[in-house]
Amino acid sequence: MKVQLKRHVLKTVSYRILGTLITVIAAYSLGVSFEMSSLLGVGELLIKPIIYFLHERIWYKWIKFGLKK
C-alpha cells in the first residue's frame, strides 16, 4: 500500500483542528467565556504550528538521538 502526501497533509490539518476544539471546550468547561475560549483556540491554531516547526528543526539540526550512522 502506498501512502500519498495528501493523506499526511489532511491528517495533519484534521489533528490540528481537533486539538484546537479540545482547547476551546476545555477552557469553556472551566468557566472561561465562549468568546475568550474561541480566542484561545485561534491563538493556539496560529502559534502551535510555528512552535512545532521550530521544534522539528532543532531536532533535525542538533539532536542526534536515535540516529544510526
N, C-alpha and C positions, 0 to 999 in steps of 0.2 A: 504494500500500500504506500503510495507516495503522498506526502503532505504538502499542500501548496502554501505559499507565503500568505495568501489572502486569509487562510484559516487562522494563522497566527495573529494577523492584524485584527481580525474580527474577535478572536478570543481575548486579545489584549484590551480592546475597546469595551467589550462586554464586562470584563473583570473590573475595569476602572469605573464603569457606571454602577456596578453592583457595590463596589467599595464606597462610592460617594453616597449612594442611597442608604447604606448602613450607617454612615456618619450622620446624615440628616435625621434618620429615625432615632438613632441613639441620643443625639442632642435634644431632639424634641421630647423624647420619653423622659429625659432628665429635667424637664421643665423649661428648656430654652424655647423662646417663641419660634413659630414656624418660619418667620422672616429671617431671624438670626440663624436658625438651623440651616436654612437654604443658603445663606451667605457663607456659612462654614463649608457647606458642601461644594459650592462654586470655588471658593478659595482652595480647598483641597484638590479639586479637579484640575486647577491651574498649577498648583505648586508641586504636587507629588510626582508628576511625570518628569519634571526638571530634577527633583531630588533623586529619582530612580536613575536617570541618565547619568548624573554626576557619580552616583554610587557605582554604576556599571563601569564607567570609565576608570575610576580609582582601582577597582578590582582588576580590570584588564591591564592597566599600566603598571601597578605597583605590587599587587598581591599575587604571589605565585603559588599559593597553597593549592594542592591537589592537581598540579600540572606535572605531566611526565615529559622528560626530555627525550 
